[in-house]
Amino acid sequence: MDWETCVSGKVYAGERSGQGAASGVSVTVAEDGEVYPLRSRLDLREHSVNLEWGYGIGGPAQLALAILADATGNDSYAERHHHWFKQDVVMRLPWDGWELPESRVWEWIAEHHPLDRG
């Protein structure tokens, strides 16, 4: 799959809830009227057991990996490029909450690291 053939309307979203020790984050995928949790993809690599954003270490790396794997369906691509996606996109997501259309993920792929064909 590449940018030109991507027609999915997925939207990734993250939000924070609670405060202090009771705080938490959730990352979901909205697709075709359904909303479900984004798989963290610890099976590929474990930077952190938590998906996070807005800074630059474990949790944001795990989120970048999870988003790229989900959007592309290509685990190898996600493993090779998620650190750059983390730096360019995930670290810059608003702390309190965000929405990221899948089309923006494909724009980043097309601009920075085109998906390998083959």
N, C-alpha and C positions, 0 to 999 in steps of 0.2 A: 504494500500500500504506500502511496506517496501523496503529497499535498494535492495534486490535481485530482486524485481519485477519492480523496477523503470527503465523505458526504455526511458523516455522523454529526449529530447535534448535541453531543455530550457537553455538560458543563460541570466542571470540578468546583467544589466550594469548601471553604474551611471556616470554622467559627470557634470561638472560645466561649466557655460558659463557666460560671462560678468564679470564686476568688480564693486566693491563698491555697491552702492544702486541698480544698474542695474543687479547685479549678480543673478544667479538662478541655480537650480540643476534639473536634470531630471533623472528618473530611469525608465528603460524600460525592457521589456522581449522580447527576440527573440525566436521564436518557429516556426518550419516548414516554414521558409522563411518569416514569418511576424514579425513585431516589433510593440509593443503596450505598453502604459504606465502601470507600475505596480500599481495595486489598493492599496491605502494606508491603507485600512481596519480600518478606523476610526469607523466603526460600531462595531468593537470588543473592542477597547480601544483607547482613544485619549491621547497619550503622547505628540504629536505635530501634527500640521496640515502639517508640512513639513517632507519629507523623507530626512535624512542626514546620514553621516558616518564620521568616522575618529576621533570621540570623544565619550563621554560616557553618554550624557543625552537624552532629549526628542526625537529629530529627529532620532538618531540612534536606539532608542528603537522601534520607529514606523516602521523604515525600517526592523528591525529584525522580528517584528511581521508580516509585510506584506510578506516578503520572505518566512518565515516558513509556513504561511497560504496558500500561493500560491503553494509552492512546495509539501506540504503534502496533501492539500485539507482537513485538519483537524484543524478547528478553535480552538478547545479545546486544542489540543497539542500545537499549536502556542502560545496561551495565557499562558500556563504553562511554556514553555521553551524559550521564546524569549529573556529574560534577559540574559541567559547564551549564547545564540547565538550572542547577541549583544557584550558581553564581549570577546568571543572567535574569532569572525569573523568580525562583522560590524565595531567595533571600530578600527580594524587593516586595513581596506580597504584604499588604497592610496587616499589621499585628492583630487588630481586633476581628478581622474577618475579610473574606474575599470571594470572588467568583472568577473562574478562569475558563473561558470557552475553549473547547478542544481545538477550534480553529486557530486560536492564538498559539497553542502548542505546535501545530503544524506550520504556522508562520515562522516560529523560532527554528524548527527543524529545517525548513527550506532556506532560511537566511544563514544559519550557522553550521549545521552539520547534516547535510542532506542524507536521507535514509539510503543505505547501501542497497543497490539493486542486485538481484541475483537469485 
